[in-house]
């Protein structure tokens, strides 16, 4: 997992966020572990 902007996220989550033009720092992180594609999708649904 790469750390960009201090945010831990899976590669698929980074790709999805980039495709939708959102900053991973805006996506609420899970209780533990990196931000996943599911977290990004949940953020997009609420946006």
Secondary structure, DSSP 4 states (H G I P E B T S, - for coil): -EEETTEEE-HHHHHHHHHHT--GGGSPPPSSS-B-HHHHHHHHHH-
